[in-house]
Amino acid sequence: MERLALRGTIDVIVIGDGIAGIAAALFCLQQGLKTLLIGESNRKTKAKDDTVESIHPGVQSLLSHLKINVDFSSAKLGTYCFISNGIVRKSLNPYTEDIWQGFHVSKAKFINYLQMEAQKQNLFIMQETAENVIVENGRIVGVKTKSGINVYSKYSIDGSGRKRIIGKKMKFYEKLYSPTLVAWTGISFTSECDFKDSQNAYFIPNKNGWTWIAQLENKSFYWTKLSSKKKADFSVPIELSKSHETIISKVANMRWRIFRPSCIEGGILCGDAACLIDPAAGQGILSALSSGIKAGQTAVACIKNQPLENLILAEYDSWCLNQFEQKVNQLQEYYKSEGINVMSKPTHRKTHS
């Protein structure tokens, strides 16, 4: 039952107060559009459920583009300058011998920081849970919240992450590019580890998948392991087998997939709501920011150039697919070169009913 309807005052609604959603909302706001961000109602992340993300140095320029003060201190858990397989290490800077520094951050605290920076720019965040989209004559015209509020807008951007509200509600095709892959993450506390160089982040391939290990400032080690579903054993990395305490915080399906299309009249998908690939592709936060900004640019262009809307949407859809398939091809080649055998099954399509 509709409790309240908000009409005629909002240009863009952004669903989801994560990284991609905040980027999209801020871009629209800075272009003079009346923008509303619908975030999770009573969103709280327990310490054991938090994840650690590695921030590539390129993130800083995107944050500056969004007029966000670049300060990771509230979320920073560690730093790194190299990625190592345990034998050879590579610098984050592929161009010169200058050392670039990346950061390991608490994802929850980083998002909280982005939210506070967004509010400083007078972005209004509605503390509600988006439940569905409102569709009239095949066009998305707004969002319905769980509490029964209908909010209408010229455009809605879906940055809801794994909830993927628009893609599911509009029953978009979901193109699959891999078999089911499972990633599990944890944090281990130990003084005995094969890897003790805190300036290295470790990516260790094996025939069934890979292991990622990052040393944090409190001498703990955050790690992620990935394998095919059949090979998933949810074990602790062998390099951390002597840990006196380990907490497994998250298990996730990392099957490579993308919604087709990535947009529709009145609605645009971005971030994980549009497509998903496993973390070995790298630069997750950088990709989320880029995707959110591009979605914001597309919404602004559609609203300000209505006669060209379909052309603008087609360009965005092509951009999403090209960006995703480029990552797929690169990761497939990397897995092949490293002897990682997790891509044995053919791809197919499915749709949500």
TIVEXTOR-866679 format. One record per residue: x, y, z of N, C-alpha, C in turn; residue in one letter. Coordinates in steps of 0.1 Angstrom, whole numbers, plus 5000, padded with zeros to 4 digits. Example, Ala and Ser with C-alpha at 12.3 -4.5 7.8 and 13.67 -1.06 7.14 Angstrom:
2
513249435078512349555078513249675078a512849785071513749895071512950005079s
This chain:
353
500849885000500050005000500950125000m500550224991501350344990501150435002e502150465010502050545022502150695018r503050725009503450865005504050864992l503650964984504250984970504951114969a506251114964506951234962507151254947l506551354941506451374927507051514923r507651514912508051644905509151724911g509851674921510851754928512251694926t512351574921513651504920514051474906i515251504902515751474889516251324888d517151294898517751164898517651094912v517250974912517350884924518450794922i519350774932520350674932520050574943v519950444939519650344949520950284954i521150294967522350234972523450334976g523850324989524850424994526250364995d526550274986527950224985528750314977g529950264972530950344965530350384952i529850294944529350334930528150434932a527250404941526150484943526450634947g527350644956527750774961528450854950i529250784942529950854930528950904920a527950824917526950864908526150974913a525750974926524951074932525651214932a526951204936527751334937527951394923l528151314913528351364900527051444895f525951374897524651434893524351564901c524651564914524451684922525351794918l526551764915527551874910527251924897q526351854889525951904876524651984877q524152014890523052094892521752024892g521751884892520451804893520051784907l518751784909518151754922518251604924k519151564934519551424935519151374949t518651254949518251184961518951054962l519651024973520350894974519550814985l519050704981518250614990519250504995i519550525008520550435014519850335023g520650235028520150125037519650185050e518450155053517850195066518550125077s519050205087519750145099520850055095n521650105086522850025081523950025091r524249905096525349885105526149765101k527449775102528349665099529149625111t528949495115529649445126531149425122k532049435132533449425128533749295121a533149185126533449055120532849035106k531949125102531349125089531949225079d532849305084533549405076534549335066d534849395055535849345046536949445044t538049395040539249485037539349495022v539449625017539649655003541049715001e541649684990542949754987542649864977s543149984980542950104972544150134964i543950124951544950164941545150314941h546450364939546650504939545850584930p545350524919544450594909543150644915g542750584926541450624933541550774937v542650824941542750954946542351064936q542651044923542251134913540751144910s540151024911538651014910537951084921l538451064934537851124945538051284944l539151324939539351474937538351524927s538151444916537151484906535751504912h535451424922534151434929534151534940l535251614941535451714952535451654966k535951534967536051464980537451484985i537551534997538851545003539551405005n540751394999541351264999542051235013v541451165021541951135035541450995039d542350895039541950765042542250725057f542650825065543150795078542050725087s540850755085539750695094539550555090s539850515078539550375073540850295071a542050355072543250285068543650175078k543950065072544449945081545849905077l546449955066547749925062548049985049g549349975045549750025032550549915024t550649935011551449835003551949914991y553049864986553649924974553949824963c553849694966554149594956553149484958f552949404947552149284947553149164943i553149064952554148954951553448824950s554048734943553548594943554348504953n555148564961555948494971557348474966g557548504953558848484947559348624940i558448674931558648794924557648894928v558049024929557049124932557049234921r555949294919555749404909555249524916k555849644911555449774917554049804912s553349894920552049944916552250044904l553450094903553650194892554250124880n553550104869554050034858554850124848p554950254851555450354842556950394845y557150424858558550464861558950394874t560150424879560750364890560250424903e559450534902558850594914557950504921d557950504935557150414943555750474945i554750394941553350434944552950354956w552150424964551650354977550150334976q549750214978548350184980547950164994g546650154997546150145011545250025012f545349955023544349855028543349935037h542049925034541149995042539949905046v539349945057538049885061536949945051s536349855044535349895034534149975041k533749925053532649985059533050135064a534250145069534650275073534950375061k535450315050535650395038534350445033f533250365033531950405028531350505037i531550485050531050595060531750725057n533050725054533750845051533250915039y532950835028532350885016531050945019l530250885027528850935030528951065037q529951085047530051205054530551315044m531451285035531951385025530851425016e529951325013528851365004527851455011a527551425024526651515031527251655033q528551675033529151805033528851885021k528551815010528151874997526651884996q525951865007524551875007523751774999n524351654998523651544992522651495002l521351484998520351435008520351275007f520451215018520451065018519151025026i518250955019517050905026517350775032m517150765045517450635052516250545051q516250485039515150385036515750265028e515050165027515450045019514650045006t515350064994514650054981514249914979a512949894975512349764973512049724959e511649834951511249804937511349934929n511249924916511150044908509750054903v509350184900508050214895508150224880i507350154872507450154858506150194852v506150284842505050334835505350334820e504550254812504750244798506150194794n506750104802508050054799509150134804g508850254810509950344814509950344830r511150344835511350354850511150504854i510150524863509850664866510050694881v510550594888510750614903511050484910g511150504923511550394932510550384944v510150254947509350234959510150174970k509950234982510750184994509950085001t510750015010510149905018509049955027k509050085031508050135040506850195033s506850185019505750225012505750355006g506950425006507050555000507350534985i506550604976506850604962507550734959n508750734953509550854950509750854935v509250964928509350974914510451064909y511051024898512151104893512251084878s513151174872513451154857514251034854k515251004863516050894862516350824875y516550694875516950614886518250544883s519250554892520550484890520650374900i520850254896520950134905522450114909d522750154921524050124927523850034939g522949944939522549864950523449734952s524449724944525349614946524749474943g524949384952524449244949522949234950r522249334955520749334955520249344940k520949424932520749434918519249454915r518649564921517249584921516649604907i517249694899516649714886516749594877i517949534877518149414868517149304871g516949274884516049164888514549204886k514149324890512749364888512349384874k513249424865512949434851513249304843m513649204850513849064844514849074833k515949144835517049154824517649014823f518148984811519048874810520348894817y520848784823522048784830523048694822e524048754815524948674808526048624817k526348494817527348434826528648404818l529748434824531048414817531948314825y531448254835532248154842531348054849s531847944854531147854863531047924876p530347864885530247924899531547924906t532048034910533248054917532948094931l533648044941533348074955534648144961v534348254968535448324975535148324989a536048304998535848315012537048395018w536648485028537648575033537748555048t538848605054539048595068540148675073g540348685086541448755092542148655102i543448655101544248565110545148645118s545348595130546248665140547448565143f548648605139549748525141551048605140t552048555147553448615146554248525137s553748415132554448315124553748315110e554448365100553848365087555048365077c554748295066555848295055556048425049d555148525050555248655044555248755055f556348835056556348925067556749065062k556849085049557149215043555749295042d555549395051554249465051554049555039s555149575031554949655019554549575007q554349445009553849354998552449315001n551649314991550349234991550649114983a550149004987550448874981549348814973y549548784961548548714952549248584948f548748464953549448344951548548244943i548848224931548048134922548247984925p547247904923547347754923546447704913n546547574910545747514899544247524902k543747534914542347534918541847674920n542747774920542247914923543448004927g543248084937544248174942544048214956w545048274962544948324976545548464976t544848554983545348694984545548714999w546748775003547048795017547548945018i547049015028547449155030547849165045a548949215048549349235062548849375067q548149375078547649495083548449555094l548149675098549049745108549049685122e547949615125547949545138548549405138n549349385128550049255127549149135124k547949165120547049055116547149045100s546548945095546648925080545148905075f544848985066543548965059543748885047y542848795044543048705032541748675025w541848635013540748585004541248464996t540448364996540748254987539648234978k539948184965538948164955539148034949l538147954946538247834938536847804931s536747704923535547664918534647614929s533347604927532447564938532847414943k533147334933533447194937534747184945k535647274943536947264950537047354963k535947424966535947504978536047424990a537047444999537147375011537147465023d537047595021536847695032538047685042f539147645038540347635047541047765048s541847775058542747895060543947875051v544447985045545647975037546747895044p547447805037548547735043549647825049i549847935043550848035048550548085061e549248075065548748125078548248005087l548747885085548247775092548647775107s549647845110550047855124549447965132k548348025126547648135133547048085146s547048165157546448125169544948165169h544548245160543148275158542848315144e541748265139541248295125539748315125t539248415119537848445118537548445103i536648355098536148355085534948445085i535048565077534048665078532948665067s533348605056532448615044532648505034k531548455029531648365017530748415007v531248424994530448484983530548414970a529448424962529448364949530048474940n531248444933531948534925531848504910m530748434906530548404892530548524884r531248524873531348644864530048654856w529448774857528148794851527848944848r527048964838526649104835525149104830i524449204835523049214830523049274816f522149224808521949274794520549314793r520249444790521149554788521549604802p522449714802522849774814522149904817s521149934809520350054811519050034803c518050124807516750124800516250264802i515250304794514750444795514350464810e514950564816514650604830515550524840g516350434836517150354846518450314841g519450324850520850294846521450204858i522150094854522850014864524350054864l524850044876526350064878526949984889c528249974889528949894899528549744898g528449684910528149534910526649514907d525849614907524449604902524349574887a525449614880525449604866526249474862a527349444868528149334865529049294876c529549174876530449124887531549034881l532749054886533848964882534648944895i535448834895536048804908537148904911d537548914924538549024928539849014922p540248904915541548894909541648994897a540549054892540549154882541249284887a541149294901541849414907541049544906g541549634914541049774914539549784916q538949714926537549704928536949844931g537649914940537150054944537250144932i538350144925538550224914537550204903l537150074901536150044891534750084895s534450074908533150124913533050274912a534050344915534050494913533850524899l534650464890534550494875533150464870s532550344874531250304869530150404874s530250444887529350544892529350674885g530550724883530750854876530150844862i530450734855529950714841528450714841k527850644851526350634852525750774854a526450854863525950984865526051074853g527151064846527351134833526251104823q525850974823524850924814523450984817t523150984830521851034835521751184832a522851254835522851404832522651424817v523351354809523251374794521851344789a521251234794519851204790518851304794c518951364806518051464811518151594803i519451624800519651754794519551754779k519551624773519451614759518451504755n517151524759516151424758515951364744q516051444733515951384720517051284717p518151284724519251194721519351084731l518251064739518350974750518750834746e518050774736518350634732519750624727n520250724720521650714716522650714728l522350804737523150814749523150684757i521950624759521850494766522650384759l522550384745523250284738524750294740a525250414740526650434743527050384756e526250414766526550364780526550204780y525550144774525450004774526649944767d527050004756528249954749529549964758s529650084765530750104774530850004785w529649974791529649874802530149734797c529549694786529849564780531349554777l531849664770533249664766534249654778n533949744788534749744800534749604807q533649544808533549414814534249304806f533949304793534549194785536049214784e536549334785538049354785538649294798q537949314809538449254821538349104821k537249054815537148904814538248844806v538548904794539648854785540948864792n541248974799542548984806542648884817q541548864825541648764836541748624831l541048594820541148454814542548434810q543248524803544548514799545548494811e545248574821546148564833545948434840y544748384841544548254847545248144839y545148154826545748054817547248054819k547848174820549348184821549848134834s548948144845549348104858548947964861e548247894852547847754854546647744864g545847844865544647844873543547784865i543047674869542047604861540647604868n539947724866538647734872537547764861v537947764849537047814838536647694829m536347584834536147464826534747454820s533747514825532447504820532047604810k531247574800530747674791529847774797p529747894791528847994796527447984791t526548044797525148044792524448164798h523148174795522348284800521348234809r520848324818519748304826518948434828k517748424832516948544834516248524848t515948644854515248634867513748644865h513048554872511548554870510948604883s
